[in-house]
């Protein structure tokens, strides 16, 4: 809850929709192994996601903005379900899933446009985001990419992040938020939904 509140305060937009690509742990693990991870690292990544995300998922469900897409279905079916949810955001309504009309009215009043995209490692978040961004002409902000870009360009933030990573420290949420806020401020169309992939993690 704290991360979501901080996100709303710092960026000016609270999440309007959280899209969870729901993939069973065994299936996520198998996808990671197929992508070249060994069994132990695949297991660790899945367990870490489960441990970190439980509280976040519970809070998003409490807010009635979490919608699940079955990650075991063919990609085209997953994309169709995701598009239907994103259509509801672009129309200013929230339909399907667990959203209530009260939650929809609250979202409309706040003018929120952030769509969180979540899922276990290997669930296909980047793939879905790329396809949705292409269809709707909206931004796909991937926190890992934003961070790597800052480090590569050797900005002050990038140097701070590099030092933390080198020292084995966790990059604090306020730095991620600064990157996200800066990236959103540069978007050409401020009215379109913005897909945020990889933040918050917990």
C-alpha positions as CSV (number, residue, x, y, z in Angstrom):
1,X,0.0,0.0,0.0
2,X,2.8,2.4,0.8
3,X,4.5,1.9,-2.6
4,X,1.2,2.5,-4.4
5,X,0.5,5.7,-2.3
6,X,4.1,7.0,-2.9
7,X,3.6,6.3,-6.6
8,X,0.4,8.3,-6.7
9,X,2.0,11.2,-4.7
10,X,5.2,11.4,-6.6
11,X,3.9,10.9,-10.1
12,X,0.4,12.3,-9.8
13,X,-1.3,9.2,-11.2
14,X,-2.3,6.2,-9.1
15,X,-2.8,2.9,-11.0
16,X,-6.1,2.6,-12.7
17,X,-5.8,-1.0,-13.7
18,X,-3.5,-3.8,-12.7
19,X,-3.2,-6.6,-15.2
20,X,-1.8,-9.8,-13.8
21,X,-0.7,-12.5,-16.3
22,X,-1.6,-15.4,-14.1
23,X,0.8,-18.3,-14.7
24,X,1.1,-21.3,-12.3
25,X,4.6,-21.6,-10.7
26,X,5.4,-24.9,-12.5
27,X,4.6,-23.3,-15.9
28,X,6.6,-20.2,-15.1
29,X,9.6,-22.3,-14.0
30,X,9.4,-24.4,-17.2
31,X,9.4,-21.2,-19.3
32,X,12.5,-19.9,-17.5
33,X,14.3,-23.2,-18.0
34,X,13.4,-23.2,-21.7
35,X,14.8,-19.7,-21.9
36,X,18.2,-20.9,-20.5
37,X,17.9,-20.6,-16.7
38,X,19.0,-23.6,-14.7
39,X,16.4,-25.3,-12.5
40,X,17.6,-23.8,-9.2
41,X,17.7,-20.2,-10.4
42,X,14.3,-20.6,-12.1
43,X,12.9,-22.0,-8.8
44,X,14.4,-19.1,-6.8
45,X,13.0,-16.4,-9.2
46,X,9.5,-17.9,-9.0
47,X,9.7,-18.2,-5.2
48,X,10.9,-14.6,-4.9
49,X,8.1,-13.2,-7.1
50,X,5.5,-15.1,-5.1
51,X,6.9,-13.9,-1.8
52,X,7.3,-10.3,-2.9
53,X,4.1,-9.9,-4.8
54,X,1.5,-11.4,-2.4
55,X,0.9,-8.3,-0.3
56,X,0.8,-6.1,-3.5
57,X,-1.7,-8.4,-5.2
58,X,-3.9,-8.5,-2.0
59,X,-3.9,-4.7,-1.9
60,X,-4.7,-4.3,-5.6
61,X,-7.6,-6.8,-5.2
62,X,-8.8,-4.8,-2.2
63,X,-8.8,-1.7,-4.4
64,X,-10.8,-3.7,-7.0
65,X,-8.4,-2.8,-9.8
66,X,-6.7,-6.2,-10.2
67,X,-7.7,-8.2,-13.3
68,X,-6.2,-11.6,-14.2
69,X,-5.4,-12.9,-17.6
70,X,-4.9,-16.7,-17.8
71,X,-1.3,-17.1,-18.7
72,X,-1.8,-20.7,-19.8
73,X,-4.0,-19.8,-22.7
74,X,-2.6,-19.2,-26.2
75,X,-1.0,-15.8,-26.7
76,X,-3.8,-14.6,-29.0
77,X,-6.4,-15.3,-26.3
78,X,-4.3,-13.6,-23.6
79,X,-3.9,-10.6,-25.8
80,X,-7.6,-10.5,-26.5
81,X,-8.4,-10.5,-22.8
82,X,-5.8,-7.8,-22.2
83,X,-7.1,-5.6,-25.0
84,X,-10.7,-5.8,-23.6
85,X,-9.4,-4.5,-20.2
86,X,-7.3,-1.8,-21.8
87,X,-10.3,-0.8,-23.9
88,X,-12.2,-0.2,-20.7
89,X,-9.5,2.1,-19.5
90,X,-9.4,4.1,-22.7
91,X,-13.2,4.5,-22.6
92,X,-13.0,5.7,-19.0
93,X,-14.8,2.7,-17.6
94,X,-13.5,-0.4,-15.8
95,X,-15.3,-3.6,-16.8
96,X,-14.9,-7.3,-16.0
97,X,-12.7,-8.8,-13.3
98,X,-13.4,-7.8,-9.8
99,X,-13.8,-4.0,-10.3
100,X,-16.9,-2.4,-8.8
101,X,-18.8,0.5,-10.2
102,X,-17.6,2.6,-7.2
103,X,-14.0,1.8,-8.0
104,X,-14.6,2.8,-11.6
105,X,-16.2,6.1,-10.6
106,X,-13.3,6.8,-8.3
107,X,-10.7,6.1,-11.0
108,X,-12.6,8.3,-13.5
109,X,-12.6,11.2,-11.1
110,X,-8.9,11.0,-10.4
111,X,-8.1,10.8,-14.1
112,X,-5.7,8.0,-13.6
113,X,-4.0,6.4,-16.6
114,X,-1.3,4.1,-15.2
115,X,-1.7,0.4,-16.0
116,X,0.5,-1.9,-14.0
117,X,1.4,-5.1,-15.8
118,X,2.4,-8.0,-13.5
119,X,3.2,-11.6,-13.7
120,X,5.7,-14.3,-12.6
121,X,9.1,-14.4,-14.4
122,X,8.6,-15.9,-17.8
123,X,4.8,-15.0,-17.9
124,X,5.2,-12.8,-21.0
125,X,4.8,-9.3,-19.6
126,X,7.2,-7.7,-22.1
127,X,5.6,-9.5,-25.0
128,X,2.1,-8.5,-24.0
129,X,3.1,-4.9,-23.3
130,X,4.8,-4.6,-26.7
131,X,1.7,-5.8,-28.5
132,X,-0.6,-3.6,-26.5
133,X,1.6,-0.6,-26.9
134,X,1.7,-1.1,-30.7
135,X,-2.1,-1.4,-30.9
136,X,-3.0,1.6,-28.7
137,X,0.0,3.8,-29.4
138,X,0.6,4.1,-25.7
139,X,3.9,4.0,-23.8
140,X,5.5,0.8,-22.3
141,X,7.8,1.8,-19.5
142,X,9.9,-1.0,-18.3
143,X,11.8,-0.1,-15.1
144,X,14.8,-2.4,-15.9
145,X,15.3,-0.7,-19.2
146,X,15.0,2.8,-17.7
147,X,17.5,1.9,-15.1
148,X,20.0,0.4,-17.6
149,X,19.6,3.5,-19.8
150,X,20.5,5.8,-16.9
151,X,23.5,3.7,-16.1
152,X,24.6,3.6,-19.7
153,X,24.3,7.4,-20.0
154,X,26.2,7.8,-16.8
155,X,23.7,10.3,-15.3
156,X,23.9,11.2,-11.6
157,X,21.1,8.7,-10.9
158,X,22.7,6.1,-13.2
159,X,26.0,6.4,-11.3
160,X,24.1,6.0,-7.9
161,X,22.3,3.0,-9.2
162,X,25.5,1.4,-10.6
163,X,27.2,1.9,-7.2
164,X,24.3,0.2,-5.4
165,X,24.2,-2.7,-7.7
166,X,28.0,-3.1,-7.6
167,X,27.8,-3.1,-3.8
168,X,24.9,-5.7,-3.7
169,X,22.5,-3.1,-2.4
170,X,18.8,-2.9,-3.2
171,X,17.9,0.2,-5.4
172,X,15.4,2.2,-3.3
173,X,11.9,2.8,-4.6
174,X,12.4,6.6,-4.7
175,X,15.0,6.3,-7.4
176,X,12.8,4.0,-9.5
177,X,9.9,6.5,-9.0
178,X,12.2,9.4,-10.2
179,X,13.0,7.4,-13.4
180,X,9.3,6.6,-14.0
181,X,8.2,10.2,-13.3
182,X,10.9,11.6,-15.7
183,X,9.9,9.1,-18.4
184,X,6.2,9.9,-18.1
185,X,6.9,13.6,-18.3
186,X,8.5,13.1,-21.7
187,X,5.6,11.2,-23.2
188,X,4.1,13.0,-26.3
189,X,0.5,12.0,-25.6
190,X,-0.3,12.6,-21.9
191,X,-3.9,11.4,-22.3
192,X,-3.1,7.8,-23.3
193,X,-2.7,4.9,-20.9
194,X,0.8,4.1,-19.8
195,X,1.9,0.5,-19.3
196,X,4.3,0.2,-16.3
197,X,6.1,-3.2,-16.3
198,X,8.1,-4.2,-13.3
199,X,7.1,-1.7,-10.6
200,X,6.2,-1.9,-7.8
201,X,7.5,-5.3,-7.0
202,X,6.1,-5.6,-3.6
